[in-house]
Amino acid sequence: MSNADITNLLELHGQTIAQDGGYWVKIEAWTVEVTPSIPHGIRYSLTLHHPNGDRLLGYDNAHAAKVKGKKYSGQRLAYDHKHRHVVDTGVPYEFKDAGQLVVDFFTEVDLILEKEKGK
């Protein structure tokens, strides 16, 4: 993982970024001790919010995401995951590096905002 990518993500910590139409993005990212559940040593939460405050999208690693149809025993729990709508409890996200995380998140933000514009 590139040190520049990690630095760039960490510098975004605490930022709220306005989007068109009153939507907004909030970014939180900080370093933590490397553990089996956080092997990259970064705790993060990147969220897109509706103007009313509802979370429309979230990428984070705050808790394990249950893989549908599988028992917990004998499987590695995915802590990196995304929430695709307000009530989504999360689906696994394959964390490659900090730079790709930001690209993947904002790519999905753009898709959602385009959809929201068409409503």
C-alpha positions in Angstrom: 0.0 0.0 0.0 1.4 3.4 -1.0 2.4 5.7 1.8 1.0 8.6 -0.3 -2.4 6.9 -0.6 -2.5 6.4 3.2 -1.4 10.0 3.9 -4.0 11.3 1.5 -6.8 9.3 3.1 -5.7 10.3 6.6 -5.5 14.0 5.6 -9.2 13.7 4.7 -10.1 12.7 8.3 -12.9 14.9 9.7 -13.8 16.4 6.3 -17.4 17.1 5.2 -17.5 17.6 1.5 -20.6 19.3 -0.1 -22.1 17.7 -3.2 -24.6 19.0 -5.7 -28.2 19.3 -4.5 -27.4 19.5 -0.8 -26.0 16.0 -0.5 -22.7 15.6 1.5 -19.9 13.3 2.1 -18.2 12.7 5.5 -14.8 11.1 5.8 -13.2 9.7 8.9 -9.9 7.8 8.8 -7.1 7.1 11.3 -4.4 4.6 11.9 -4.8 1.8 14.4 -2.8 -1.2 15.4 -2.7 -3.9 12.8 -5.0 -6.8 13.8 -6.5 -9.8 12.0 -9.7 -7.8 11.5 -7.8 -4.6 10.3 -4.8 -6.0 8.5 -4.1 -2.7 6.8 -4.0 -0.7 10.1 -6.5 1.9 9.0 -9.9 2.5 10.6 -12.2 4.3 8.2 -15.8 5.5 7.5 -16.7 7.2 4.3 -20.4 8.1 4.0 -22.7 9.8 1.5 -25.7 11.6 3.0 -29.0 12.8 1.7 -29.8 16.5 2.4 -32.2 15.2 5.2 -29.2 13.5 6.8 -30.0 9.9 5.9 -27.0 7.8 5.0 -27.3 6.7 1.4 -23.9 4.9 1.1 -21.2 4.0 3.6 -17.8 2.2 3.4 -16.3 1.3 6.7 -14.6 -1.4 8.8 -16.3 -0.7 12.2 -17.9 -4.2 12.4 -18.0 -7.5 10.6 -20.4 -7.9 7.7 -22.2 -11.2 7.7 -22.0 -13.1 4.4 -25.5 -14.1 3.4 -26.3 -17.8 3.6 -23.1 -18.7 5.5 -22.6 -19.6 9.1 -20.0 -17.7 11.1 -18.1 -20.8 12.1 -15.0 -21.5 10.1 -15.2 -18.4 7.9 -13.1 -15.2 8.0 -15.4 -12.3 8.8 -15.2 -9.3 6.4 -14.6 -6.1 8.4 -14.2 -4.0 5.3 -17.7 -3.6 3.9 -20.2 -1.2 2.4 -23.7 -0.2 3.2 -25.7 0.4 -0.1 -28.7 2.1 1.4 -30.2 3.4 4.6 -31.1 0.0 6.2 -28.4 -2.2 4.6 -26.4 -4.0 7.3 -23.4 -4.3 5.0 -21.9 -6.4 2.3 -18.2 -7.3 2.1 -15.9 -4.8 0.4 -12.5 -6.0 -0.9 -10.0 -3.5 0.5 -7.0 -3.3 -1.8 -5.4 0.0 -0.6 -6.3 3.4 0.6 -6.2 5.0 -2.8 -8.5 2.4 -4.4 -10.9 2.8 -1.4 -11.3 6.5 -2.2 -11.7 5.8 -5.9 -14.3 3.1 -5.4 -16.3 5.2 -2.9 -16.5 8.3 -5.0 -17.3 6.3 -8.1 -20.3 4.9 -6.3 -21.1 8.4 -4.9 -21.3 9.7 -8.5 -23.6 6.9 -9.6 -25.9 7.4 -6.7 -26.1 11.2 -7.2 -26.8 10.7 -10.9 -29.7 8.3 -9.9 -31.0 10.8 -7.3 -31.0 13.6 -9.9 -33.3 11.5 -12.1 -35.9 11.1 -9.4 
